[in-house]
C-alpha cells in the first residue's frame, strides 16, 4: 500500500462549509456538554431525583430531538433550504441554557431539557443534509467523519471545562450552567455568517416529501438502515448512565465529568479515520466491528465499578461511537434520493428516537431494580441481537453495503452499482 502524500489527503479537499459546520457543532457541544456532563449528578444530589427519573428525562429528551428531526428534515426538503432551519434550531438550543441554571426542581429541568432537544431536533437533519449537499460523493464518509470529530472535540472540551469550573467554584453547578450560555451564542453567530448554502441539484418543486409516491422512492436498502439504526440505539442507552456508573466508583463529584472527557476524546480521535475508512470498506463489516466493541464496553462496565475499569469501558464506548455514528449518517445519504435526504434523515432519527426512549427508560428501571451491572449486560444482549440482524441479511449489491469510491460516484440511491465493486461478506 502506498502512503498518501499530505497534498492528496482528503482533509485538503473537504469543502470549507463542512469545516464551518464542524466548528458550529464543536461550540454548541461545548455548551451542551458543560451542562449534560453534570446534569445527572445535579438531579440526583441537588434536586433529589431517582435514577428512574434520570432515565425518563434523558429518554424523553433524546427521543424528542430525534423525533423532531423527521419534521425538520421534511420541511428542509419541501422548502429546498437547510440553513434557516439549522440557525433556528441552534438558536433555540442556545436560549434554553439559562433554564438549567435557575431550575429548582425536576419539572423545570425536564422542560429545559426538552426545549434544548427541540432545538437539536430542528437543526440535526438539515445540518446533516447540508453536509451531504456540500461534500463530494467520494469524500462523503470523510466529511461526515470530520464533522463528527469536530463535534466530539466540543463534547470532551465541555466536560473538561465543567471539571475545572467545578473545582474552581466549589461544586457550584448553577455557575457552570451560566457559563455554558457563551459558546452556544457563539455557535449561532458562526452558522449565521459563516455558511452559504449551495444550490440544490434538484430544486424543490413545493411538493410534499412525505407523499406516498415519494416515500416509495425510499427503497429497501434505506429502510434496512433505519431498522439497524433503531436496533443499535436499543443497545446504546443514554450516556447519563456512564456518569452514574463513575459516581458509584467513589470518584469526587467535581471529577466525574472526566469520564465524558475520556469517552469523547476517543470518539473525536476515531470518528474521522473510521469515516474515511468507510469510503473504501464494506459498511456492514464496519457496523459489526462497532457493535462488537460496544458489547465489550458493556461487559467491562458491568464487571466492576472501580474507576480504572469504568474508564476502560467508557473508552471502548467512545471508540464504538467513532466507528459507527458517522457511518450510519453516510449510509442514510447513500441510500436516499438527493431531494429526499432531509426526509430520510428525519425518518431515520424518528425510529432511533423511539428506540432511545425505550432504551433509557428500561435502563433506568433495570438500574433501580436490579443494579448497574444488569443494565450494562442487557445492553450487550441487545448488541448481540443487532449483530445477528446484520449477519442474517443476504449479502447483495446495495448502497448500504457499498462505499462510494471515486470522484465520479453519485452516492445516491439512484446511482447504478458497477460490477467491479465487491460485495460485502
VMD Tcl script that draws the C-alpha trace (Angstrom):
set ca {
  {0.00 0.00 0.00}
  {1.37 3.41 -0.93}
  {1.17 6.19 1.61}
  {-0.89 9.20 0.61}
  {1.07 12.45 0.41}
  {-0.24 15.36 2.53}
  {-1.20 17.23 -0.66}
  {-3.52 14.37 -1.60}
  {-5.04 13.99 1.86}
  {-8.87 14.01 1.80}
  {-8.80 16.70 4.50}
  {-7.36 19.17 1.99}
  {-10.25 18.58 -0.39}
  {-13.15 18.71 2.07}
  {-15.10 21.95 1.35}
  {-14.82 24.83 3.82}
  {-18.56 24.67 4.53}
  {-18.11 21.24 6.13}
  {-15.36 22.66 8.37}
  {-17.64 25.55 9.40}
  {-20.47 23.16 10.24}
  {-17.99 21.13 12.26}
  {-16.88 24.13 14.31}
  {-20.51 25.18 14.83}
  {-21.15 21.71 16.24}
  {-17.98 21.99 18.34}
  {-19.12 25.21 20.01}
  {-22.66 24.00 20.67}
  {-21.35 20.73 22.09}
  {-19.07 22.62 24.48}
  {-22.16 24.48 25.68}
  {-24.36 21.40 25.92}
  {-21.81 19.04 27.47}
  {-20.84 21.53 30.18}
  {-24.42 21.02 31.35}
  {-25.13 17.42 30.38}
  {-21.97 16.01 31.98}
  {-23.15 17.43 35.32}
  {-26.92 17.15 34.92}
  {-27.39 13.56 36.20}
  {-25.40 14.43 39.34}
  {-27.25 17.74 39.72}
  {-30.59 15.93 39.53}
  {-29.62 13.15 41.95}
  {-27.58 15.11 44.52}
  {-29.07 18.62 44.42}
  {-32.68 18.01 43.34}
  {-33.06 14.56 44.95}
  {-34.24 12.77 41.79}
  {-34.14 8.96 41.40}
  {-32.28 7.06 38.67}
  {-35.66 6.20 37.12}
  {-36.37 9.94 36.87}
  {-32.96 10.45 35.24}
  {-33.75 7.71 32.73}
  {-37.16 9.20 31.92}
  {-35.78 12.73 31.50}
  {-32.89 11.55 29.31}
  {-35.06 9.16 27.30}
  {-37.77 11.74 26.64}
  {-35.25 14.45 25.79}
  {-33.10 12.44 23.39}
  {-36.07 10.75 21.71}
  {-37.86 14.08 21.26}
  {-34.82 15.50 19.48}
  {-34.72 12.56 17.12}
  {-38.49 12.57 16.50}
  {-38.50 16.28 15.63}
  {-35.81 15.64 13.04}
  {-38.39 13.93 10.83}
  {-40.36 17.16 10.57}
  {-37.37 19.49 10.19}
  {-35.80 17.21 7.58}
  {-39.04 17.00 5.62}
  {-39.51 20.78 5.84}
  {-35.97 21.37 4.57}
  {-36.76 19.19 1.53}
  {-40.09 20.96 0.97}
  {-38.57 24.44 1.15}
  {-35.37 23.46 -0.62}
  {-33.48 25.28 2.15}
  {-31.42 23.90 5.03}
  {-29.55 26.81 6.64}
  {-32.53 28.75 8.02}
  {-33.86 25.73 9.90}
  {-30.40 24.94 11.24}
  {-29.98 28.53 12.50}
  {-33.39 28.36 14.21}
  {-32.51 25.07 15.88}
  {-29.16 26.27 17.17}
  {-30.77 29.48 18.44}
  {-33.39 27.54 20.43}
  {-30.63 25.39 21.92}
  {-28.61 28.44 22.98}
  {-31.61 30.17 24.57}
  {-32.51 27.18 26.77}
  {-29.18 27.05 28.63}
  {-30.14 29.64 31.32}
  {-33.14 27.49 32.32}
  {-30.82 24.81 33.73}
  {-29.10 27.42 35.90}
  {-32.36 28.57 37.52}
  {-34.04 25.14 37.83}
  {-35.29 24.35 41.34}
  {-36.98 21.05 40.57}
  {-37.05 18.13 38.14}
  {-40.01 19.67 36.29}
  {-38.05 22.70 35.07}
  {-35.04 20.53 34.26}
  {-37.30 18.35 32.12}
  {-38.76 21.43 30.42}
  {-35.32 22.87 29.72}
  {-34.01 19.51 28.50}
  {-36.98 19.04 26.18}
  {-36.69 22.55 24.73}
  {-32.94 22.07 24.29}
  {-33.59 18.84 22.41}
  {-36.28 20.53 20.31}
  {-33.51 22.81 19.09}
  {-31.28 19.83 18.41}
  {-34.09 18.06 16.59}
  {-34.80 21.07 14.38}
  {-31.16 21.57 13.40}
  {-29.98 17.96 13.11}
  {-31.47 16.72 9.84}
  {-30.98 19.98 7.88}
  {-27.37 20.14 9.09}
  {-26.65 16.54 8.04}
  {-28.36 17.17 4.71}
  {-26.17 20.28 4.30}
  {-23.04 18.18 4.82}
  {-24.27 15.70 2.20}
  {-25.12 18.56 -0.19}
  {-21.74 20.28 0.24}
  {-19.40 17.25 0.27}
  {-18.34 15.47 -2.96}
  {-19.80 11.93 -3.02}
  {-16.39 10.23 -2.97}
  {-15.46 12.16 0.22}
  {-18.83 11.91 1.94}
  {-17.69 9.44 4.60}
  {-14.63 11.57 5.35}
  {-16.81 14.70 5.53}
  {-19.25 13.16 7.99}
  {-16.33 11.78 9.98}
  {-14.68 15.21 10.11}
  {-17.87 16.96 11.24}
  {-18.40 14.27 13.86}
  {-14.80 14.58 15.05}
  {-15.08 18.35 15.49}
  {-18.47 17.90 17.17}
  {-16.90 15.44 19.57}
  {-13.93 17.70 20.32}
  {-16.56 20.02 21.78}
  {-18.09 17.09 23.60}
  {-14.87 16.48 25.56}
  {-13.87 20.14 25.96}
  {-17.28 20.83 27.56}
  {-16.89 18.33 30.43}
  {-13.25 19.38 30.83}
  {-14.32 23.00 31.33}
  {-17.05 21.80 33.69}
  {-14.49 19.95 35.84}
  {-12.20 22.98 36.00}
  {-15.03 25.34 36.94}
  {-16.48 22.92 39.50}
  {-13.09 22.70 41.20}
  {-12.65 26.48 41.00}
  {-16.13 27.28 42.31}
  {-16.52 24.50 44.91}
  {-19.10 22.35 43.08}
  {-21.35 25.28 42.12}
  {-23.49 23.58 39.43}
  {-25.52 26.68 38.63}
  {-22.50 28.93 37.99}
  {-21.13 26.40 35.49}
  {-24.52 26.28 33.75}
  {-24.46 30.06 33.30}
  {-21.02 29.96 31.65}
  {-22.35 27.35 29.19}
  {-24.52 30.04 27.57}
  {-21.47 31.74 25.96}
  {-20.29 29.07 23.45}
  {-23.93 28.40 22.48}
  {-24.36 32.00 21.36}
  {-21.02 31.84 19.50}
  {-22.21 28.77 17.57}
  {-25.30 30.61 16.32}
  {-23.20 33.56 15.14}
  {-20.73 31.34 13.26}
  {-23.51 29.46 11.46}
  {-25.37 32.64 10.60}
  {-22.39 34.38 9.00}
  {-20.07 31.51 8.02}
  {-22.23 29.28 5.80}
  {-23.53 29.92 2.29}
  {-25.99 27.21 1.33}
  {-25.30 25.59 -2.08}
  {-27.97 25.43 -4.77}
  {-29.65 22.01 -4.76}
  {-29.06 19.87 -7.79}
  {-32.76 19.04 -7.79}
  {-34.59 22.20 -6.69}
  {-37.70 21.78 -4.59}
  {-40.97 21.95 -6.53}
  {-43.01 22.62 -3.42}
  {-44.36 19.07 -3.26}
  {-44.91 17.22 -0.02}
  {-41.84 14.98 0.56}
  {-43.85 12.51 2.65}
  {-46.47 11.79 -0.01}
  {-46.87 8.09 -0.74}
  {-45.13 8.23 -4.13}
  {-42.11 9.97 -2.57}
  {-41.87 7.56 0.34}
  {-41.90 4.67 -2.14}
  {-38.69 6.09 -3.58}
  {-37.00 5.31 -0.26}
  {-36.17 1.72 -1.10}
  {-35.50 -1.41 0.91}
  {-31.80 -0.59 1.38}
  {-32.74 2.66 3.14}
  {-35.36 1.03 5.37}
  {-32.86 -1.67 6.31}
  {-30.50 1.09 7.51}
  {-33.40 2.57 9.51}
  {-34.11 -0.77 11.17}
  {-30.47 -1.43 12.03}
  {-30.12 2.10 13.39}
  {-33.07 1.53 15.73}
  {-31.68 -1.78 16.99}
  {-28.33 -0.06 17.51}
  {-30.00 2.58 19.69}
  {-31.67 -0.07 21.85}
  {-28.19 -1.43 22.58}
  {-26.82 2.03 23.41}
  {-28.87 3.81 26.07}
  {-28.23 7.34 27.36}
  {-24.66 8.22 28.33}
  {-26.04 9.66 31.58}
  {-25.66 6.12 32.95}
  {-21.91 6.23 32.27}
  {-21.72 9.26 34.56}
  {-23.72 7.49 37.27}
  {-21.52 4.39 36.96}
  {-18.43 6.54 37.52}
  {-20.01 8.04 40.64}
  {-20.54 4.55 42.05}
  {-16.78 4.04 42.00}
  {-16.30 6.85 44.51}
  {-14.94 9.49 42.12}
  {-15.27 13.02 43.52}
  {-18.31 14.87 42.17}
  {-16.22 17.57 40.50}
  {-14.16 14.95 38.66}
  {-16.98 12.70 37.41}
  {-17.33 14.62 34.10}
  {-13.81 13.42 33.26}
  {-15.35 10.11 32.17}
  {-17.17 12.02 29.42}
  {-13.91 13.76 28.54}
  {-12.27 10.35 28.09}
  {-15.16 8.98 26.03}
  {-15.39 12.00 23.75}
  {-11.62 12.31 23.31}
  {-11.52 8.79 21.89}
  {-14.71 9.44 19.93}
  {-13.20 12.60 18.41}
  {-9.90 10.90 17.53}
  {-11.58 7.89 15.91}
  {-14.55 9.43 14.03}
  {-12.61 10.89 11.09}
  {-10.29 7.87 10.50}
  {-13.25 5.47 10.56}
  {-15.32 7.86 8.42}
  {-12.52 7.87 5.86}
  {-12.26 4.08 6.13}
  {-15.99 3.77 5.40}
  {-15.36 5.29 1.94}
  {-13.42 2.16 0.98}
  {-14.72 -0.63 3.26}
  {-17.91 -2.67 3.47}
  {-20.31 -0.76 5.70}
  {-21.80 -3.96 7.10}
  {-18.40 -5.20 8.27}
  {-17.64 -1.89 9.95}
  {-21.04 -1.86 11.69}
  {-20.46 -5.36 13.06}
  {-17.00 -4.39 14.33}
  {-18.50 -1.34 16.03}
  {-21.14 -3.49 17.72}
  {-18.51 -5.94 18.95}
  {-16.67 -3.02 20.58}
  {-19.94 -1.84 22.18}
  {-20.62 -5.31 23.61}
  {-17.12 -5.47 25.09}
  {-17.62 -1.98 26.57}
  {-20.90 -3.08 28.22}
  {-19.30 -6.20 29.68}
  {-16.36 -4.20 31.07}
  {-18.69 -1.60 32.63}
  {-20.84 -4.36 34.15}
  {-17.88 -6.22 35.63}
  {-16.64 -3.62 38.16}
  {-17.18 -0.02 39.28}
  {-13.52 0.73 40.07}
  {-12.52 3.97 38.33}
  {-9.88 2.27 36.16}
  {-12.36 -0.34 34.90}
  {-15.04 2.27 34.30}
  {-12.54 4.40 32.39}
  {-11.64 1.45 30.18}
  {-15.28 0.71 29.44}
  {-16.02 4.36 28.71}
  {-13.05 4.48 26.32}
  {-14.38 1.48 24.41}
  {-17.81 3.13 24.34}
  {-16.23 6.20 22.70}
  {-14.42 4.02 20.16}
  {-17.64 2.31 19.09}
  {-19.27 5.74 18.66}
  {-16.42 6.86 16.42}
  {-16.73 3.70 14.35}
  {-20.47 3.84 13.80}
  {-22.15 7.25 14.12}
  {-20.68 8.90 11.02}
  {-21.04 5.59 9.21}
  {-24.79 5.44 9.84}
  {-25.16 9.04 8.59}
  {-23.22 8.12 5.45}
  {-25.38 5.04 4.87}
  {-28.52 7.17 5.02}
  {-27.06 9.62 2.48}
  {-26.05 6.77 0.17}
  {-29.46 5.08 0.20}
  {-31.74 8.13 -0.16}
  {-32.53 10.24 -3.27}
  {-30.85 13.65 -3.15}
  {-34.12 15.60 -2.98}
  {-35.39 13.46 -0.07}
  {-32.26 13.46 2.09}
  {-33.76 15.68 4.79}
  {-36.83 13.44 4.99}
  {-34.62 10.34 5.02}
  {-32.60 11.63 7.98}
  {-35.86 12.60 9.66}
  {-37.41 9.13 9.48}
  {-34.12 7.51 10.47}
  {-34.00 9.68 13.58}
  {-37.70 9.21 14.31}
  {-37.28 5.47 14.73}
  {-33.99 5.91 16.58}
  {-35.69 8.41 18.89}
  {-38.41 5.98 19.85}
  {-35.76 3.33 20.47}
  {-33.76 5.77 22.62}
  {-36.82 6.48 24.77}
  {-37.43 2.78 25.34}
  {-33.75 2.03 25.95}
  {-33.20 4.82 28.50}
  {-36.40 4.17 30.47}
  {-35.67 0.42 30.58}
  {-32.07 1.16 31.62}
  {-33.30 3.34 34.48}
  {-35.73 0.66 35.68}
  {-33.12 -2.12 35.46}
  {-30.59 0.06 37.30}
  {-33.04 0.86 40.09}
  {-34.46 -2.66 40.48}
  {-31.55 -4.98 39.60}
  {-28.42 -2.86 39.73}
  {-25.99 -1.21 37.34}
  {-24.32 -4.42 36.18}
  {-27.57 -5.89 34.89}
  {-28.25 -2.68 32.92}
  {-24.98 -2.98 31.00}
  {-25.39 -6.73 30.45}
  {-28.80 -6.01 28.91}
  {-27.15 -3.53 26.54}
  {-24.65 -6.21 25.50}
  {-27.50 -8.64 24.77}
  {-29.23 -6.09 22.51}
  {-25.90 -5.53 20.76}
  {-25.64 -9.23 20.04}
  {-29.18 -9.31 18.65}
  {-28.29 -6.41 16.33}
  {-25.24 -8.28 15.01}
  {-27.48 -11.26 14.23}
  {-29.84 -8.94 12.32}
  {-26.94 -7.62 10.22}
  {-25.37 -11.00 9.55}
  {-28.64 -12.72 8.57}
  {-29.42 -10.16 5.84}
  {-28.39 -11.65 2.47}
  {-25.25 -10.08 1.01}
  {-26.47 -8.12 -2.02}
  {-25.16 -5.24 -4.11}
  {-26.99 -2.36 -2.49}
  {-25.98 1.09 -1.38}
  {-25.98 0.33 2.33}
  {-23.17 -2.16 1.67}
  {-21.18 -0.32 -0.98}
  {-18.94 2.64 -0.16}
  {-18.63 5.47 -2.62}
  {-15.34 5.11 -4.43}
  {-14.14 7.91 -6.63}
  {-14.85 11.37 -7.93}
  {-17.36 10.12 -10.41}
  {-19.60 8.39 -7.90}
  {-23.03 9.77 -7.41}
  {-23.59 8.27 -3.99}
  {-27.37 8.48 -4.13}
  {-29.81 5.63 -4.16}
  {-30.38 6.15 -7.85}
  {-26.78 5.52 -8.77}
  {-26.15 2.22 -10.52}
  {-23.57 -0.09 -8.95}
  {-20.77 -1.19 -11.22}
  {-19.86 -4.85 -11.36}
  {-16.34 -4.02 -10.29}
  {-17.37 -3.26 -6.69}
  {-17.00 -6.25 -4.44}
  {-19.94 -7.36 -2.37}
  {-19.71 -7.47 1.39}
  {-19.25 -10.67 3.27}
}
mol new
graphics top color blue
foreach p $ca { graphics top sphere $p radius 0.5 }
foreach p [lrange $ca 0 end-1] q [lrange $ca 1 end] { graphics top cylinder $p $q radius 0.2 }
display resetview
